[in-house]
Amino acid sequence: MALIVSTGVSASAAPVPRSLGQSVRLGAWVDGMDADPSRLDRVASMAGRSIGVASVFRGATELFPSAADRALTAGGRRQLLVSWHLDTDRFSGWASGAHDADLDQTARAVKAYGQPVYIRPWAEMNADWVDFQPTPEGSRPQGGTPAEFISAWRHVVDRFSAAGALNARWVFNPTADTYPGTTAVRTIWPGRQYVDVLGMDGYNWGTHGSLRWRSFRDIFGTQYGRLTVLAPTLPVWICETGSTDPASRFQAVTVKAPPGQTKGTWWRDAFATTSMPRISTVVFFAANKERDWRLDSSPGALLGLKSSLSTARLADG
């Protein structure tokens, strides 16, 4: 006879899903923070939560981590996320070894840093607005075919491994957009052994022209499903995100929101999300650029963000 041990818990009881605000670590890129690292600290103060990831943008031949990068990591208390713009040649050039000297030099610098560096080469590579989008015909100026992209990605990772830069962490980072003009991520997937983190970029551009107001779930839900099927155990990072703000006095473009919707409610809905549990990090893009993406674009926007995070527990990483 089998021994039955009562746990005192109903078999039908299920754990309550944790909201995004309860589980994620925050990161940010802030306009001007390379020259003034305190701007990143001010974003943390505005959000009322620690910023655990410093996001930077670096060119193909820029060495990193630079002195500015190290300052932004606050003595290693933050992790570094580098968007690496390898858009100086086609994929075939990178895969052939034509740029190995540059790759090796950066790999040595990353190795010497000694702490994890998260690198997203060719960020948003699936987008139809970048010159390095992999396409079946391989016609983009700095692009090539999906097979050539995979070869280039693997070559970059292999060069770092050969140089001993085992602290490099590779972030496969498409845009969250999945309309017909984008490249399907399954066709450009380099393979689990070449990727450490699944990343996505996505923004709420608001109602303007052909664009429509989109919630966080609207923006990321479909691509989240496609990426997590490719690598069922890898964490997901939102590497860039933000919302337009119809209430901003400084936004260059006039946008609208559906009745009852504001940037503040957009943040509240975003961090209340429970349907994408593998998202472990959300990185703000904080600048008044195409839209006013800043956290404090209006008092209501900042209040909505702070209230969505104020009772949430900071993730350990």
Secondary structure, 3 states (H helix, E strand, C coil): CCCCCCCCCCCCCCCCCCCHHHHCEEEEEECCCCCCCHHHHHHHHHHCCCCCEEEEEEECCCCCCCHHHHHHCCCCCCEEEEEEECCCCCHHHHHHCCCHHHHHHHHHHHHHHCCCEEEEECCCCCCCCCCCCECCCCCCCCCECHHHHHHHHHHHHHHHHHCCCCCEEEEECCECCCCCCCCCHHHCCCCHHHCCEEEEEEEECCEECCECCCCHHHHHHHHHHHHHHHCCCCCEEEEEEEECCCCCCCCCCCCECCCCCCHHHHHHHHHCCCCCCCEEEEEEEECECCCECCCCCCHHHHHHHHHHHCCCCCCCC
